[in-house]
Amino acid sequence: MFLLKAILLVVLVLVLPLLSIWIMHKAKKRLQPRLARTINMSGSGTLSRHQMLPEQRYLEGVGYLVGDITCKFNARSAYIRCAVNPSGPCEGCIHYQTRDSKPNLKN
């Protein structure tokens, strides 16, 4: 009886990891073409570090920022322009406010 339990334990210890690896391999093969299509549809894939967006500026001590940094709503981020209009453009935005201005509140 002990020998049977030992053999069963060894089989489980060997079979379960192999089964897991096989399932991951099948999933990777199935999803790899989909990932390639998604990357191709997005254009060039990703921007390299040296490519700058048109509205990207370098601020000493902070790094690269996107959008109009004089706007109150600018996120001060290299990835998103602002909370109100994250996809931009900043030029001509109806929500623009200088950093020290107060919003126009209408009652």
N, C-alpha and C positions, 0 to 999 in steps of 0.2 A: 504494500500500500504506500509506504514511504517512497519507494522508487518511482511509482506512478505519479505521485505529487511532485517529485523533483523533476521528472521529465516534462510534466505539464508546465511547471514554472519556467523551465529553460525555454520551452517552445514559446510561451507567452512573452518572455523577455526578448526573444529574438524576432518574433513575428510582429509584435505591435509597432516597434520603431520602423521596421521595413514597410509595413502597411502605411504608416504615417508619411514616410518619404515618398512612397509611390503616389499617394493622394496629392501631396504637394507638387510633385512633378507633373501630374495630369492637369492640375489647376493652372500651373505656370504655362504649360503648352497651350491650354485653352485661352488664357487671357493675354498672352504675348502679342498675338496679331491685333487684338483690340487696343492694347496700349500703343502699338506702333501706328495704328490708324489715328488715334487721338492726338499723338504727337505731330503727325503729318498734317492734320487738319488745323492745328494751332499755328501753322506757318513755320517759322524757323525753330520752333521748340521753345528755347529759353534765350534770354538775353545774356550775352557774356558780361563779365564784370566791367569791361571797358566800353561797352555800348551804353550811351546815355539817352534817356528819353528827352524829348524836346523841352519839357518843363522841369527837368532835373537840374538842381544847382547844388554846389558844394558849399557848406557852411562850416567854417573853421571851428573845431571843437565838437561838432555835432555829426558831420558826415554829409552824405548825399540826401537831399530832400526833394520831393516831387511837388510841383504846384507853386502857387504864389505864396511865398512865405510871409508876405505882409498881411494876409487875410487872417481874420480871427479864427476861422474854422479849419485852417490848414492843420493837418495831422502831424506835421513835422516828422514824416516818415519817408523812407525810400520806396515804399510799396503802395501807399494809398495817399491820395491828395488831401481829402477832407472828409468830415463826417456828413456833410450835407450833400455833396456832389462828388463821391469817391472816384468815379470814372472820368470826371473832368469834361471839358476843359475848363480851366479857371478863367480864361479870358472871356469877359462878357457874362459871367455868372450872376444871376439875380440875387444870390445870397451873400455876395461879397460884402464884408465889413472890415474896416481896418482894425488892427488889434486893440486899439484904445477907444474905438467908438462904441456907443451904446446902441442897442437895437431899437428900431422904430416900433414901439408898441402902440397898437390902436385899440381903443376900448369900444 
